[in-house]
Amino acid sequence: MPIDEKPFEAPKTGQAPGNPSRKRKPKKKPRLSLFSKKEKGERERAPKKAPRRRGRRRHGRMTLNYLLFGIVGVIILSILCYAVFFKVYKIDVTGDPGEYTAEEIVTASGVKMKQSLFSVDQKKINTLVIDQLPYVQAVNVHKKFPTTVELEVIPSVPVGAIETEGRYLYINSAGKILESEMPSYDKQKYPLIVGITVNTTQQGNYVLNQNSEQIIMLDTLLKAISASGMENINLIDLGNRLNMRIVYDNRLLVELGTEADLDYKLKFVNNTVQSNMSSTAQGVLDVTLIEKWGVFHEADIWDMPYLFVKSSVALNLS
């Protein structure tokens, strides 16, 4: 009998020829690598690194510990410096104590031996000394480590006397009362000041507020007098805001007007007195206005509440 022959069928994809039941595995594409086989093996055998997060935590803890130790160290050092080191063992008084001794300045300051230098307070010392010692204007405190405090004294200088109820008091340029309840004052050294309202006569206080108009006028006039070089001023009259007046050498009344050009006015007066006026001339010199500068009037009696001087010689400025 003839043998039935089956038609030839091509093997399906994935089957090996001659073995239709076995599937052919697809070939794997080779992986591209930047490392050689040797380098790759060494990388695989290398120990794995610890996670970075733990290292950061440890570093942060160490930094915090160092910071805490530093703060504690600073605190301990500060306590030692305040309580053990840098204590006062010497107090120097410099500047011009004026009416007071060095011991009086130190006592008024309140600074004690073996006191910590860090506890010495400039503002407190200045207030204590000024309140107790009127003739002191200010105290500058200098700390000289490790053991010395220097008290630099700036004196308060009297500029004139004020009469109130038959008694006299000395004031400085700010109106501070340096001395009060005096039966008289030194007329050769200080001028009499009139026209200032006195609210108190208590030593160490101010006759008026330091910012009051009369005190500002006084300070301005005194500075101008000093700048002009004039001396031997016997009286300062601030009663009229628009016409300040002074008496020179107890024989010449000078009318100054307002503060306008005050420096120049007084320099003119001083030059006139020194160069163009007789040493015995008496009268009124009016420099209140520019067009009237240099006008000299004879006066039988000056219109001043405290001075009554008859004129004898007229001044010729021509």
Kinemage of the C-alpha trace (Angstrom):
@kinemage 1
@onewidth
@group {chain A} dominant
@subgroup {mainchain}
@vectorlist {calphas} color= white
{ca met a 1} P 0.000 0.000 0.000
{ca pro a 2} L 1.153 3.419 -0.640
{ca ile a 3} L 2.328 5.340 2.320
{ca asp a 4} L 0.339 8.509 3.087
{ca glu a 5} L 2.625 11.406 2.953
{ca lys a 6} L 1.777 14.551 4.901
{ca pro a 7} L 2.619 17.796 3.309
{ca phe a 8} L 5.698 19.572 4.643
{ca glu a 9} L 4.959 22.259 7.251
{ca ala a 10} L 7.431 24.957 8.184
{ca pro a 11} L 8.311 25.096 11.888
{ca lys a 12} L 6.575 27.754 13.893
{ca thr a 13} L 8.481 30.652 15.261
{ca gly a 14} L 10.372 29.749 18.399
{ca gln a 15} L 10.510 25.993 17.544
{ca ala a 16} L 13.677 24.224 16.658
{ca pro a 17} L 13.602 22.380 13.406
{ca gly a 18} L 13.061 18.667 13.822
{ca asn a 19} L 11.536 19.158 17.277
{ca pro a 20} L 8.151 20.810 16.977
{ca ser a 21} L 7.309 20.526 20.712
{ca arg a 22} L 10.325 22.553 21.931
{ca lys a 23} L 10.166 26.346 21.725
{ca arg a 24} L 13.211 28.352 20.839
{ca lys a 25} L 14.249 30.986 23.407
{ca pro a 26} L 14.869 34.444 22.040
{ca lys a 27} L 18.407 35.621 22.233
{ca lys a 28} L 19.139 38.242 24.927
{ca lys a 29} L 20.642 41.446 23.823
{ca pro a 30} L 24.025 42.069 25.428
{ca arg a 31} L 24.010 44.796 28.119
{ca leu a 32} L 26.257 47.719 27.538
{ca ser a 33} L 28.607 48.382 30.427
{ca leu a 34} L 31.224 51.032 31.041
{ca phe a 35} L 33.207 48.623 33.197
{ca ser a 36} L 35.222 45.651 32.186
{ca lys a 37} L 34.379 42.246 33.639
{ca lys a 38} L 37.253 42.577 36.063
{ca glu a 39} L 36.177 46.020 37.262
{ca lys a 40} L 32.596 44.851 37.472
{ca gly a 41} L 33.571 41.941 39.699
{ca glu a 42} L 35.577 44.195 41.971
{ca arg a 43} L 32.628 46.591 42.318
{ca glu a 44} L 30.315 43.760 43.242
{ca arg a 45} L 32.749 42.486 45.870
{ca ala a 46} L 33.329 45.976 47.406
{ca pro a 47} L 31.619 46.556 50.775
{ca lys a 48} L 28.501 48.664 50.699
{ca lys a 49} L 28.718 52.202 52.190
{ca ala a 50} L 26.726 53.105 55.257
{ca pro a 51} L 23.768 55.397 54.656
{ca arg a 52} L 24.754 59.095 54.639
{ca arg a 53} L 21.884 60.072 56.920
{ca arg a 54} L 23.463 58.445 59.963
{ca gly a 55} L 26.743 60.266 59.402
{ca arg a 56} L 24.979 63.587 59.208
{ca arg a 57} L 23.118 62.919 62.425
{ca arg a 58} L 26.332 62.082 64.258
{ca his a 59} L 28.029 65.254 62.936
{ca gly a 60} L 25.057 67.394 64.005
{ca arg a 61} L 25.087 65.914 67.515
{ca met a 62} L 28.809 66.613 67.892
{ca thr a 63} L 28.368 70.238 66.745
{ca leu a 64} L 25.535 70.739 69.230
{ca asn a 65} L 27.641 69.290 72.042
{ca tyr a 66} L 30.556 71.602 71.206
{ca leu a 67} L 28.189 74.570 71.152
{ca leu a 68} L 26.730 73.700 74.553
{ca phe a 69} L 30.212 73.241 76.040
{ca gly a 70} L 31.244 76.654 74.611
{ca ile a 71} L 28.206 78.405 76.129
{ca val a 72} L 28.814 76.821 79.512
{ca gly a 73} L 32.480 77.831 79.334
{ca val a 74} L 31.623 81.444 78.560
{ca ile a 75} L 29.158 81.563 81.459
{ca ile a 76} L 31.708 80.145 83.882
{ca leu a 77} L 34.397 82.574 82.653
{ca ser a 78} L 32.010 85.538 83.010
{ca ile a 79} L 31.176 84.542 86.577
{ca leu a 80} L 34.852 84.251 87.435
{ca cys a 81} L 35.667 87.632 85.872
{ca tyr a 82} L 32.799 89.323 87.715
{ca ala a 83} L 33.271 87.690 91.121
{ca val a 84} L 36.982 86.826 91.273
{ca phe a 85} L 39.046 88.763 88.725
{ca phe a 86} L 39.045 92.493 87.748
{ca lys a 87} L 38.259 94.020 91.137
{ca val a 88} L 38.809 97.650 92.145
{ca tyr a 89} L 42.005 98.120 94.121
{ca lys a 90} L 42.847 101.693 93.058
{ca ile a 91} L 40.744 104.842 92.501
{ca asp a 92} L 42.359 107.864 90.828
{ca val a 93} L 40.771 111.336 90.802
{ca thr a 94} L 41.876 113.491 87.852
{ca gly a 95} L 40.648 116.652 86.156
{ca asp a 96} L 39.752 119.634 88.345
{ca pro a 97} L 37.983 118.782 91.624
{ca gly a 98} L 37.747 122.512 92.309
{ca glu a 99} L 36.118 123.100 95.686
{ca tyr a 100} L 36.428 119.459 96.768
{ca thr a 101} L 39.125 117.013 97.815
{ca ala a 102} L 39.802 113.700 96.089
{ca glu a 103} L 38.392 111.855 99.107
{ca glu a 104} L 35.101 113.769 98.847
{ca ile a 105} L 34.826 112.899 95.144
{ca val a 106} L 35.451 109.187 95.804
{ca thr a 107} L 32.984 109.086 98.697
{ca ala a 108} L 30.270 110.774 96.645
{ca ser a 109} L 30.848 108.415 93.690
{ca gly a 110} L 29.964 105.337 95.748
{ca val a 111} L 32.826 103.273 94.257
{ca lys a 112} L 34.150 100.737 96.785
{ca met a 113} L 37.397 98.845 97.062
{ca lys a 114} L 37.241 95.205 95.873
{ca gln a 115} L 34.127 96.043 93.890
{ca ser a 116} L 33.951 94.373 90.477
{ca leu a 117} L 35.064 96.660 87.658
{ca phe a 118} L 32.123 95.438 85.620
{ca ser a 119} L 29.683 96.830 88.204
{ca val a 120} L 31.116 100.371 88.016
{ca asp a 121} L 28.398 102.392 86.268
{ca gln a 122} L 29.219 105.703 84.562
{ca lys a 123} L 25.686 107.141 84.620
{ca lys a 124} L 25.070 106.231 88.256
{ca ile a 125} L 28.365 107.711 89.462
{ca asn a 126} L 27.814 110.924 87.493
{ca thr a 127} L 24.344 111.377 89.023
{ca leu a 128} L 25.536 110.657 92.580
{ca val a 129} L 28.439 113.107 92.439
{ca ile a 130} L 26.464 115.941 90.817
{ca asp a 131} L 23.605 115.599 93.327
{ca gln a 132} L 25.936 115.721 96.329
{ca leu a 133} L 28.594 118.146 95.088
{ca pro a 134} L 27.059 121.161 93.289
{ca tyr a 135} L 30.418 122.530 92.110
{ca val a 136} L 30.919 119.445 89.908
{ca gln a 137} L 29.566 119.719 86.363
{ca ala a 138} L 30.234 116.101 85.330
{ca val a 139} L 32.356 113.029 86.091
{ca asn a 140} L 33.825 110.874 83.333
{ca val a 141} L 34.559 107.318 84.499
{ca his a 142} L 37.472 105.420 82.945
{ca lys a 143} L 37.976 101.727 83.735
{ca lys a 144} L 41.619 100.686 83.545
{ca phe a 145} L 41.783 96.921 83.691
{ca pro a 146} L 42.571 94.956 85.688
{ca thr a 147} L 42.225 96.938 88.963
{ca thr a 148} L 41.918 100.742 88.497
{ca val a 149} L 39.028 103.226 88.193
{ca glu a 150} L 39.733 106.817 87.121
{ca leu a 151} L 37.261 109.581 87.994
{ca glu a 152} L 37.815 112.591 85.740
{ca val a 153} L 36.127 115.642 87.326
{ca ile a 154} L 34.786 118.548 85.258
{ca pro a 155} L 34.088 121.504 87.584
{ca ser a 156} L 30.981 123.663 87.562
{ca val a 157} L 32.071 127.302 87.435
{ca pro a 158} L 29.980 130.202 88.818
{ca val a 159} L 29.184 132.843 86.207
{ca gly a 160} L 27.356 135.333 88.398
{ca ala a 161} L 25.211 136.043 91.409
{ca ile a 162} L 21.453 136.496 91.714
{ca glu a 163} L 19.853 138.502 94.501
{ca thr a 164} L 16.640 137.190 96.033
{ca glu a 165} L 15.011 138.482 99.208
{ca gly a 166} L 18.173 140.212 100.362
{ca arg a 167} L 20.309 137.082 99.958
{ca tyr a 168} L 22.547 135.999 97.089
{ca leu a 169} L 23.169 132.771 95.239
{ca tyr a 170} L 25.789 131.698 92.698
{ca ile a 171} L 24.694 130.014 89.465
{ca asn a 172} L 26.505 128.444 86.516
{ca ser a 173} L 25.726 129.053 82.828
{ca ala a 174} L 22.940 126.443 82.914
{ca gly a 175} L 21.220 128.110 85.883
{ca lys a 176} L 22.299 125.517 88.448
{ca ile a 177} L 22.528 126.893 91.994
{ca leu a 178} L 26.052 126.254 93.233
{ca glu a 179} L 25.705 128.152 96.481
{ca ser a 180} L 22.775 129.890 98.125
{ca glu a 181} L 21.716 131.944 101.138
{ca met a 182} L 24.841 134.116 100.995
{ca pro a 183} L 24.703 137.527 102.715
{ca ser a 184} L 26.943 138.991 99.983
{ca tyr a 185} L 28.907 138.039 96.876
{ca asp a 186} L 32.328 138.805 95.403
{ca lys a 187} L 31.653 141.901 93.260
{ca gln a 188} L 35.194 141.975 91.923
{ca lys a 189} L 34.919 138.443 90.557
{ca tyr a 190} L 31.295 137.886 89.543
{ca pro a 191} L 28.644 140.066 87.869
{ca leu a 192} L 25.197 140.547 89.297
{ca ile a 193} L 22.546 138.928 87.079
{ca val a 194} L 19.100 140.522 86.987
{ca gly a 195} L 15.957 139.779 85.010
{ca ile a 196} L 15.937 136.012 85.668
{ca thr a 197} L 12.947 134.458 87.404
{ca val a 198} L 13.974 132.354 90.399
{ca asn a 199} L 11.728 129.362 91.106
{ca thr a 200} L 13.893 127.858 93.838
{ca thr a 201} L 16.910 128.731 95.971
{ca gln a 202} L 17.821 125.147 96.913
{ca gln a 203} L 21.520 124.424 96.383
{ca gly a 204} L 22.082 121.913 93.584
{ca asn a 205} L 18.761 122.705 91.875
{ca tyr a 206} L 18.180 124.949 88.867
{ca val a 207} L 16.622 128.396 89.178
{ca leu a 208} L 14.748 127.673 85.935
{ca asn a 209} L 14.405 124.851 83.471
{ca gln a 210} L 17.612 124.490 81.448
{ca asn a 211} L 15.643 124.933 78.211
{ca ser a 212} L 13.889 128.115 79.331
{ca glu a 213} L 14.343 131.259 77.249
{ca gln a 214} L 16.133 133.228 79.964
{ca ile a 215} L 18.723 130.494 80.580
{ca ile a 216} L 19.374 130.174 76.832
{ca met a 217} L 19.820 133.971 76.628
{ca leu a 218} L 22.271 133.886 79.542
{ca asp a 219} L 24.344 131.091 78.040
{ca thr a 220} L 24.440 132.794 74.627
{ca leu a 221} L 25.494 136.142 76.120
{ca leu a 222} L 28.203 134.591 78.293
{ca lys a 223} L 29.723 132.773 75.315
{ca ala a 224} L 29.738 135.983 73.275
{ca ile a 225} L 31.389 137.906 76.126
{ca ser a 226} L 34.072 135.236 76.418
{ca ala a 227} L 34.692 135.250 72.658
{ca ser a 228} L 35.040 139.052 72.598
{ca gly a 229} L 37.692 139.069 75.324
{ca met a 230} L 35.757 141.500 77.500
{ca glu a 231} L 36.423 141.438 81.231
{ca asn a 232} L 35.299 143.365 84.277
{ca ile a 233} L 31.569 142.938 83.602
{ca asn a 234} L 29.656 144.122 86.670
{ca leu a 235} L 26.054 143.496 85.681
{ca ile a 236} L 24.027 141.429 83.200
{ca asp a 237} L 20.424 142.473 82.594
{ca leu a 238} L 18.120 139.955 80.863
{ca gly a 239} L 14.856 141.618 81.825
{ca asn a 240} L 14.043 142.712 78.258
{ca arg a 241} L 14.066 139.944 75.666
{ca leu a 242} L 14.635 142.485 72.876
{ca asn a 243} L 17.389 144.451 74.594
{ca met a 244} L 20.010 142.659 76.665
{ca arg a 245} L 22.254 145.012 78.618
{ca ile a 246} L 25.575 144.782 80.438
{ca val a 247} L 27.583 147.160 82.608
{ca tyr a 248} L 31.309 147.394 81.970
{ca asp a 249} L 33.779 148.558 84.610
{ca asn a 250} L 30.913 149.951 86.683
{ca arg a 251} L 30.826 153.039 84.442
{ca leu a 252} L 29.550 152.082 80.982
{ca leu a 253} L 26.066 150.760 80.208
{ca val a 254} L 26.027 148.793 76.930
{ca glu a 255} L 22.707 148.201 75.192
{ca leu a 256} L 23.025 145.094 72.977
{ca gly a 257} L 19.534 144.507 71.645
{ca thr a 258} L 18.698 140.921 70.626
{ca glu a 259} L 21.048 137.986 70.048
{ca ala a 260} L 21.443 138.968 66.367
{ca asp a 261} L 25.146 139.594 65.573
{ca leu a 262} L 25.866 139.459 69.284
{ca asp a 263} L 29.462 138.265 68.818
{ca tyr a 264} L 30.253 141.123 66.475
{ca lys a 265} L 28.535 143.697 68.699
{ca leu a 266} L 30.582 142.729 71.741
{ca lys a 267} L 33.844 142.648 69.787
{ca phe a 268} L 33.040 146.146 68.563
{ca val a 269} L 32.309 147.285 72.132
{ca asn a 270} L 35.522 145.787 73.447
{ca asn a 271} L 37.587 147.430 70.704
{ca thr a 272} L 35.855 150.766 71.340
{ca val a 273} L 36.446 150.600 75.085
{ca gln a 274} L 40.093 149.649 74.702
{ca ser a 275} L 41.012 152.001 71.866
{ca asn a 276} L 38.630 154.962 71.630
{ca met a 277} L 37.317 155.586 75.096
{ca ser a 278} L 38.781 157.398 78.026
{ca ser a 279} L 39.388 155.265 81.089
{ca thr a 280} L 37.108 157.595 83.044
{ca ala a 281} L 34.260 157.872 80.512
{ca gln a 282} L 30.802 157.085 81.822
{ca gly a 283} L 27.506 156.778 79.997
{ca val a 284} L 25.495 154.583 77.638
{ca leu a 285} L 26.866 152.867 74.523
{ca asp a 286} L 24.031 151.780 72.230
{ca val a 287} L 24.777 149.026 69.689
{ca thr a 288} L 21.250 147.649 69.362
{ca leu a 289} L 20.928 148.440 65.628
{ca ile a 290} L 23.466 148.621 62.838
{ca glu a 291} L 22.701 152.247 61.975
{ca lys a 292} L 23.065 153.208 65.667
{ca trp a 293} L 26.299 151.382 66.447
{ca gly a 294} L 28.783 153.595 68.166
{ca val a 295} L 26.257 156.074 69.541
{ca phe a 296} L 27.301 157.206 73.003
{ca his a 297} L 24.973 159.114 75.304
{ca glu a 298} L 25.838 160.988 78.446
{ca ala a 299} L 23.551 160.110 81.302
{ca asp a 300} L 23.136 161.933 84.556
{ca ile a 301} L 21.595 158.826 86.105
{ca trp a 302} L 21.498 155.402 84.490
{ca asp a 303} L 18.120 153.784 84.399
{ca met a 304} L 19.227 150.653 86.230
{ca pro a 305} L 17.661 149.246 89.392
{ca tyr a 306} L 20.997 148.559 91.058
{ca leu a 307} L 23.398 151.147 89.676
{ca phe a 308} L 23.212 154.927 89.950
{ca val a 309} L 26.337 156.427 88.430
{ca lys a 310} L 26.650 160.047 87.287
{ca ser a 311} L 28.377 160.606 83.951
{ca ser a 312} L 31.346 162.940 83.747
{ca val a 313} L 33.019 162.469 80.355
{ca ala a 314} L 31.414 162.092 76.910
{ca leu a 315} L 32.810 159.799 74.235
{ca asn a 316} L 33.775 161.163 70.827
{ca leu a 317} L 33.872 158.313 68.263
{ca ser a 318} L 34.618 160.550 65.249
